[in-house]
Amino acid sequence: MMEQQLTTTMLRDKLVYVLLLFCFFSFGQQRSKMLQASIQQASGGCTPDANEQFTTADAASDPNCNEANSSAAWTGDFNATSSSQSSEVYEGSYAISGVADGGAVGIIRHYFAATSGDTFTVTFWAKSTQGSFVRITGWTNCTGGPSSVTPTGTWTEYTYNITASATDDIQIRFYPAAATGAVAGDNIFIDNLSIIKTN
């Protein structure tokens, strides 16, 4: 009888030990998942693509996880100015704006190097709140870009699969003023720009 009680006690103790191990392991896994979730939340859940070409810290560089209050990656030409702003934003805290000063043609553009035959997927969100001559068009040294696309007053995603036609800088262009008749304040906003090399 004593031997039977001892065996039962040992079995019970082993069961308790196994249950304790199980609980400890489960709790540890749960804590690990919580920690991973916290890290992901703190970083915005953002993972840059290894083939991303738009890597400058910039108002539109959300996909590369390094958004910044900067328009250093952009050039405003002729009768338009590019800048970082926070009033019209698709994601994050900033977006790029191109604003016409009332001249006949105004362009903002981003340049990136390419070798003839390179292929890229260019994705961005854009909108315009003023202007009858706002266009996304005229990309240089590539094929497959937009042809006189007119952005609306609602944030819209655009994707183009382009191929470099020369070993030179590709220019992606946005026109707050594409023709005579534009007025000061005509605008285009760009956010979440991504340029992924696909070959």
Order of alpha helices (4+ residues) and beta strands (2+ residues): alpha-beta-beta-beta-beta-beta-beta-beta-beta-beta-beta
